[in-house]
Amino acid sequence: MVIERERYLDDTSGRLISLGVRSRSPEMHSLLTALTAEERTAVADVIVRALDDIAGILRARLAERAE
C-alpha cells in the first residue's frame, strides 16, 4: 500500500519529486489498507504540506545555483 504525492519544482519535466508512505511489512500493509477514505485523505494532506516545505527548500537551492 502506498499513499504518495508528487510535485514538479518548475515547468520542466526534469524536476519531479515525490513523497509518500509505503507499507514495508504485512502488518503495516494491513494497517494502511484498513484506513478509511477520510484517514487516507488526512495522511495525503500531511504529505502535501511536507512536500510544500521540501519543495521550498529545493527551489531556494536551485535559485542559489542559478546565481
PATIMAR-510761 format. One record per residue (C-alpha): x, y, z; residue in one letter. Coordinates in steps of 0.1 Angstrom, whole numbers, plus 5000, padded with zeros to 4 digits. Example, Ala and Ser with C-alpha at 12.3 -4.5 7.8 and 13.67 -1.06 7.14 Angstrom:
2
512349555078A
513749895071S
***
This chain:
67
500050005000M
501350344990V
500050694998I
502150924977E
502151274962R
504351434935E
505351784927R
507251954899Y
509652214911L
509152424880D
507752404844D
510352144833T
509651774834S
513151704849G
512451834884R
509851604897L
509951494934I
507651254953S
507051184989L
505050905003G
504250645029V
504750285018R
504049975038S
507149755042R
505649475061S
502449275061P
501349435094E
501849785081M
500149695048H
497149575068S
497149895088L
497350125058L
494749945038T
492449955068A
492450335068L
489150495059T
488950725029A
488951015053E
492050895071E
493850835038R
492951185028T
494351315061A
497651135055V
497851265020A
497251625033D
500151585057V
502351465029I
501351755007V
502252005034R
505651835040A
506251835002L
505452205001D
508152275027D
510652045010I
509952194976A
510652544991G
514052435003I
514852274970L
513752584950R
515852804972A
518852584964R
518152604927L
517952974929A
521352984946E
522852764920R
521452994892A
523253304906E
***
